Amino acid sequence: MTLIISCQSISKSFGAQPLFSDISLGFFTGERLGLIGPNGSGKSTLLKILAGIEHQDEGEISQRNETRLVFLSQEDKLDPQKTVEETLLAAIEPQELEDTERYVRLQKILARAEFSNPEQKVETLSGGWRKRLSICSAIIQQPDLLFLDEPTNHLDLEGILWLESILKAPDFAFVLISHDRYFLESSTNRIIELSRQYPGGFMKTSGNYSDFLLQRQTFLEGQATQEAALANKLRRETEWLRRGPKARSTKARFRIDDAQRLKEELHEVKQRNVDRGAMGIDFSATERQTKRLLETKNLSKSLGDKLLFDRVNLTLSPGTRLGLLGRNGTGKTTLMNLLQGSLQPDEGHIKLADDVKIVLFDQKREQLNPEEPLRRALSPAGDSVVYRGRSIHVAGWAKRFLFRPDQLDTPIGKLSGGEQARILIARLMLQPADILLLDEPTNDLDIPSLEILEESLMDFPGAIVLVTHDRYLLDRVTTQILGLGEAAKTELFVDFSQWLDQQKSPQALKKEKSKGEKPKRKKAKKLSYKDQREFDQIEEKIQEAEETLEKQQKTLELPEVISNPELLQTHCGELEKIQAKVEQLYERWTELEELKAELENQ
């Protein structure tokens, strides 16, 4: 494991607003790092600084000689008139390779990308396939370190699973920004979160997203305990000061100074503990107890000559949380519009309970006027809103959704996608509903907001119909899944995992089945005593070696090491030795497992 790029004490501000300060990090070969944090914490800016696209205000960045860095931005810069093949070839520097080598590299990436027609023009591709092409254009350059800014944007679920398969065993290191928690879980081996709730403004952990959650919880609990301990100590010191000690003695002066230091430290810890940067989401419900809020009977709909779905029968009751899943173009949004009543079915009908209230969240932001100021979008009727019978001033309502008072007169069109999503959620919360229709509500939301959205949806007493590519949200929130497939096929599933299993090809299922059919075998043979003893101890040895590896990685990120080339080289050499030991242990573990399985099958 070799150091590719490192940054030492880098800082960046926009105007008077600091994004991050004094960050020191190192990135290594084999790195699969997820960069997360609330919107506005500086993730994209940090990524661009590391890639050399933007410049830091302070600090230094150094990289290994002849290192190839490639940056994949959120929005593509593809030429619409070029074909898929031309786009990929253009990504390779002409002077780098002979024509034959370029062609071989092209064929390899086309096979991985799964494009059916390499001669297809970019302008004819959907958003998801354009994203695939952008990703492949980055990978074909064979980077040492690839930076990906929200790479799952525009990808449907099939595209996300495809990208995960690419990133599980890459021949390059990568740093990616994502709010997709299952994607982070599957693809990363280290997480860095930028947030003001940590000392220094960030926290880094080894392991995937689940490991990060456990380590973050431990840290935050420790920080809360620290706050309580500081508060108790400050209370005792303040009481001592109130008794009026004379500051003549050295001890008395020390305690007075210590009380001031405690006060400042407590204030700093308190600020970190309250500064989570998440919205206050809580949807309003009518509390209606009608058993059946909505029923569909033999619902069918076509788009032109294409039949989207046929004879769909659904019942929505209080507590129903239905997820809609399917490839792009299978009719998920169309079905939502039918349920809302803005479209009519070709066949069948929809039966609604009396005075049922249906509220739609629109992924395309069509409900927003780009010329309208923020204050009017949040409060159309005046300077206050009525939420659950209580009047709230628009500035206070805006603050609940993380808007500053100086943003109230900003036109909607100048706000980010995440800010526009927050406006729609704010408006949604003001409308008491029996049924919530949510079409991609997670787009542009950060992880803290997603976590609060999940809790609010699970607490909502009415019915919910949800379209999202966020598998984490689907697994946590939905009570059933309606799969919309090819040839107008629809089917109900108990959860996302069951739907995903059904999506596997018959060949894959057949292969899995054949794997599962084990032949009858004779009495199992066993490992030798020596091998069995080694097998029993090897997991513990691997864990110890990985802990040593993690400590050495942290040592390499120390400013005093990064700034000293000779010391850095020494520690890099040590790191490579430890990495080699870890790999040897894993190889031996695999050998023993294979030997054990072979003996048992004889």
N, C-alpha and C positions, 0 to 999 in steps of 0.2 A: 504493500500500500504506500504510494508515493504522493507527496504533497504537490498539487497542481497549481493552486492559487491561494493566496492568503491576504487578508486585510488586517491592518493594525490601526486601532483607535480612529476609525473613520466616523465622521459626523456629517449630517446633512440637514439643512433647514430650508423652508420656503418662506421668505420674508422673515417675520419675527417668530414664526411657528416652527419649532424644532421637530423634525421627523424622528431622528434617532441620533444618539451620540456615543462616542467612545466604544464602538463595536470592534472586537478583534475576533476573527474566525479563520479557520483553515479548511480547505476542501481537497479531498484526496481521490486517487483512483479508486474505483469501486463505490464511490459516494452515490447514494440515492436519497437525496435530502428533500424534505418537504418544508417549505417556508410558509408559515401561516400567521394570522393576526387579524385584528379588527380592521375594517376598511379605514383608510387614512393613516395607518401606522407606518407606511413607507415601504411595504413589501416590493412593489414594482420598481420603486426608485432604487432600492438596495440591489435588486437584480440587475438593473441597467448599469449601475455603478460597477458591479462586479464584472459585467460583460464589456465594460469600456465604452458604453453608449452615453452615459452621463458622468459627471465628475463630482466627487465628494468635496465638501467644504474644507474638511480637515482629515488628516490621516494619510496612510500610504497603502498601496496595493502592489503586491509583487507576484509574479507568476513564473513557472518553470519555462525554460527556453523552448521555443518552437511548439508552444502549446496552442492548440486550435480551440477557440471559444466560439460557440454559435448561440445566437439568441433568437428564440421564437416568441414573437409578440402576440398579444391578444387578437389583434386584427391583422388579417393577411395583407400582403402587398403583391398579390399575384396579378399577372398580366392576363386579362380576360380573353384576349385573342389567341393566346398560346394554347397548345394541347397539353395534356397531362405529361406526355413524354418529353416535350420541349421544355416544360417548366422544370422537370427533374434534371434534365441534362444541363440546363442553364445554371443550376445551383452548384455544379462542379466547375471549378476553375479550369479553363481549357488547357493551360500550360501544365497542369498537374499530372495528367494521365494521357496515355496513348488512346486512340479511338477505341481499340478493342477492349482495353481495361474499363473505359467509361461505359461501354455497352454492357459489359458483365456486371458492373456495379448497378447500372440502370435496371437490368433484368431481375437482379436480386431484390431491389427495393420494390419493384412493381409486384413481384410475387408476394411480398409481405403486405403491401398496401391493399391488395385484392381489388384493384380497378378492373372492371370488365372490358373497358375499351381505352387503351392508352392514347388513342387518337382523338378522344373526346375533348372539345374546347372547354377551357376553364369557365367561361361564361354560362355554360349549360349545367354546371355542377351545383348541387344543393349546398347549403351552408355546412352540413356535416362532412360532405366529401371534399369541399374546399379545405376544411380544417385538416382532414387526412393528408391532403396534398401538401399543405404547409408543413406538417409534421415530417412527412417523408422528404421534403426538400431540405429540411434541417439535418435529418439523419444521414442522407446520402453524402453530406459533406464530411462524414466520419469525424465528428468532433471529439476532442478529449474531454471537454466539459460542455454539456448542453444546458442552457437556461430556458425553461418553459414557463411562460406567464399565462396562467389559467388555460392549460391545454385542452381541458374537457369542454370549454365553451363551444357551443354549436354542434357538438357531437351528440348523437342519440345514444341510447343505452348500448346498442351493438358496437358503436364506434368507441365508446368508453372501454368496453371489455377488450376490444382490439388493441387499444393503446396500452391497457394494463399488460396484455401478453407481450407487447414490445418491450415494456419497461421492466419486466420481471427478470430478464437475463440480458441486459444491454451490454454492448462492447464499448460503452462510454459511461462516464460519470454524469450525473445530472442534478440540477437544483430546480425544483418546480414550485410554483404557487398554485394552490388549489383550496377550495372550500368543500370539495367532495371527500367526505370522511372515509367512505369505503375505498375510494381510489387511493387516498393516503395510506390506508391500512395495507392495501395490497402492494403498493409500489415503492414504499420508502423504507430506509433503514436508519434514518435519523430525522428528527423534527426540530426546527427552530421556530419559536413563536415570538414575534415582536409585539410587545404590550407594555403599557405604563405600569402594570401591576407587578412587574418584576424589577428588582434592583438592576440598574444598568439598562433597563428597557427591553431585555430579551431573556429567553430561557432556551437552552438547548438540551435535548435528551437523545439517548441512543435507543434504537428499536423503532417499531412502527407506531401508528397512531394510538393503538390501545396502550402501549407502553408509555407513551407521552401522557395520556389521560391519567394514568396511575401516578406517575411522577409529579404531574402538575397538582393533582389533588393533595398529595403528601406535602408539597411545597406550600400550597395555599393554607392548608391546615396549620402548618408550622408557622407561617407568617401571622395567622390569626392568633395563635398562642403567644407569639412574640409581642403582638400589640397589647394583649391582655396583661402580660408580664410587665411591659414597659409602663402601662397605665397604672398598675398597682405600685410599682417602684416610684413613679413620679408623684403619686398621691402621698406616699410616705415622706418623700423629700419635701414636698410642698407643705405638709403639715409641720415638719421640722422647721422650715423657714418661717412659718407663721408664728412660731413661738419666739421669734425675734433674736436669733443668735447673733453675737457680735462677729463681724468678719475680720477680726484682728488675727486670729490664729490661722496657720496654714491649712489645717483640717477644715475649718469653717469655710474659708475661701474656696477650697476644693469642692465642698459639697454644694456651695452656691453655683459654681461653674458646672458641676455635674448635673444639677437640676435643670439648668438651661439646655445642656446638651441632650438630656433625656427628653425635654419638651420638643426640641427640634427633631429628634429621632422618631418620637411617637407620631408627630405630625406627618413625617415622611411615610411611615409604615401605614398610617390611617389612609393617606391619599392613595397608596398602592392598593389597599384592600377594597376601597370603594370604587376605584377607577377600572371598571370592567368594560365600559364602552358598549353596552347592549341596549336594545330597545325595550320599552315596556309594552309588550303585546298581550292583549286580553280581549278576545272577541265577544261581542254582545249577542245574546240569544233571546228568543221570545219565550223560552221555557215551555213551549207547547208540548203536550204529552200525547198528541195524536199518534196512534200506532203506525199508520202508513202516511208518510208525508208526500211521497211521489211513487207512482208505478208506471212502468212502460210495458206496453203490450205489442209484441211482434214489430218492433221498431226497425225500419229499413231506410237507408239513405245512400244515394249515389252522387258522385261528383263527375259530371259529364257522362262518359260511357263506363266509368269505373264504379262498381258496387263496393262501397266502403264496409258496410256491415248489414246483416240481414237477420230479421226476427230476434231482436234483442229484447229480453224480458228482465226487468230489474225492479226491486223494491227498496226504497230508501226510507228508513225509520230512524227515530232518535237514537243516536249511538252508532249508526252505520258510518263507517269510514272506508269508502271504496276508492282504490287506486286503479287508474287506467294505464295499461302498459301496451306497447306495440311500437313497431318501427315508425319513423317519420312517414306521414302520408297514409296511415291506416285509419285515420278518422277520429283521433282522440279529441282534438279541439272541436271538430264538427259535432260530436256527440254532446260535448259540454254546451254548445250553443243550442242544440235541440232541447236539452234539459232546461236551459234558461228560458227558452221560448223565442229567441231571436231568429231561429231557423225552424222550418216545418219539415216533418218527416215525409218521405215519399209514400211510405205505407206504415200502418200501425198508428197508435196514439199514446198520449201521455196523460195520465190521470193525476191531478193535484188535489191535496187536501184544501178545504176552504181557507181562503186568505193566507195561504202559505207564502212565506217571504223567502225569496231566493236571491242571493248576492253572488256576483261573479267577479273574480280577480282575473284580469286579462294580461297574458304574458306579453302582448305586443304594445302595451302602454297606450292603447288607442283612447283610453278615457282621459288622457292628459293633454292639455293645450300647451304647446311649447312656449307660447307668448305670455301665458298667465304667470303672475308672480307667485312665489311659494306661499305667501300668506293667504292668497285667494284660493289656491288649490287645497290648502288644509282647512280653510274656514270660508266657504263660499258665501255664507249669510251675513258675515260681519267680522268683528274682532274677537269673537269667542265661539266655542263649540259646546254642544250639550252632549255629554258622555255619561250614560247611565243616570240621567236625571240631574246631573251636576254641571254647572256652567264653568268652563275652563278657558282662560285667555289664550289666544292663538300662540303667543310666545311660549307659554307653559306647555301647550299641546305640542308645539314644534320641538321643544327641548326633550320631551318624552321620546321622540324619534331621532334624537341626536343632531338636530339642527340648531345652529347658533342664531341669536337674535339678528346679527348683521346679514343673515342669509334670507330674511323674510321677504325682501323686495327683489330677490334674484329670479329671473325668468326660468321656468321649468326646463326649457331647452338647454340651459347652460349647466344644469345639474348632472351628476354622474348617473349611470344606470342603477347603482345601488341606492342613491338618494331618491330616484324616481320610484324604485320599488318600495321604499319606506313611505313615500307619500300615499301610494295605493293601499298599503296596509293600514295607514292612519285613517284613510277614508272608509276602508272596509270595517274598521272597528266601530265607527259611528252608526253603522246600519244594523239594527237588530235583525237576525236571520234565523230561519228554520233550517235552511240548506246553504252551505258554502260550496261554491264551485271554484276551485283553485287551479288555474292553468299556469304551471311553472312558477309558483310563488317564491321559489328559492333562488331564482336567477339574480345574480349580483349581491346576494346577502352574504355577510361574513359568518364565520362559525358561531360566535357568541349569539348573533341574532337568530341563526338557525336553531340553536338549542332552545331558545325561548319560544320560537315559533312552534316547535314540536310540543312543548309542554302545553301551550295555549290550545293547540288543535286537539290534543288528547283530553283536555278539560272541557272542550266545547260540547254541550249537551245535545245539539241538533245533529243533522246528517252532513257528511262531507264527501265530495267527489274531488279527487286529487290527481292531477297530471304532473309528474315530475320525473327527472332522471336521477334524483337523489335517492339512492338505494337505502341509505341510512334512515332517511325520513320515512320511506315506504315501509321498511321493516318495523320501525317503532310505532307508526301512527295507524296504518291501515288495518282493518278487520277482514278484508277480502280484496282480491285483485280480479279485475276484468281484463283479460288479454284479448287484444284486437290483432288478428293475424292476417296472413295473405288469403286471397279468395273469399273475403268477407266473413272469415271464420271468427267467432267469438267464444270465449270459454271462461268460466269462473275458477279461480284458484284460491287456496286458503292463505297463501303468502307469496312473497317475491321469490323465495327459493324454489317453490314448486313450479312457478311460472318459468323460471330460468332453466330448470331441468327439462321442461317440456320443449324448450327452444333448441335443445341439442339435436343434431342431425340423427336420423335413424342409424347411419353408419357408426356414429360415435356411441350411441346407446348400445348397438349390437356388440361393439368392441368392448364396452364396459361390462356388458353381460357375460361375454366370453371370458373376460378377466376374472369375473366373480365365480365362474364355474370351475372349481378346483377338483382335480381327479382324486379318487380314493387313494389313500396312501398307507403304506405300512407303518408300523410303530416308528415314531419319530426318533431320529438320532439326535445327539446333542453335541454342543461345542465341547472341546477338551476343557479340563479344569482350568488350565492356564488362560485359554481364550475367553472362557466364561467370566473369569475373574477380571480380565482386562475389559471385557464388554460391560460389566457391572460398574466399573470405575470411570469409564471414558467420558460419560456425560458430565461428571463433576470436574474432570480435567479440562474439558472444553469450556465449561463455565468459568473456571479460574483463568484460563488463557484469554478468554474474551474480556474478562474484567481487567486483566493486565493490559490488553490491547486498548481498551477504552481509556485507561489512565494515561497511557502513552500518547493517545490522540489528543487528550486535554493538555498534556505537557507541550505538545507541538503548537498549540494555539496560544500559549502564554506570550505576551508582548515581548518579554525579555529573550525568549527563544526565537521568535519570528524575526526580531531585529538583529540577531547575531548569526550570520551565515555559517560560521564554523560550528556553532552549537546546534543550529538547525540541521546541518548535515549529519552530525553525530546522532541526534535523536531520530532522524528519518531512517538511518541505518538500523537503529534499534527497533523501530516500528516494523520495518520489513522483516526482520528476524521473528518478531512476535507473530506477525501475520502469517509467515510461512509455517510456524508451529501450529497455529489455529487450523490452517488448511490441511496439514498433515494429520492432525487429530480427526478432522471431519472425514478425510479419506479413509483412515483406519476404521473409524466407526462404520462407514458404508461397507467396507470389506467384511467386517465382522457380522453386520446385519445380513449381508448377502450370503455369507457362509452359513449362518444360522438358519436362514430360510431354505438354503439348498439342502442342508442336512435333514431338516424337518420334512421336506418334500420327497426324500428318498424312500 
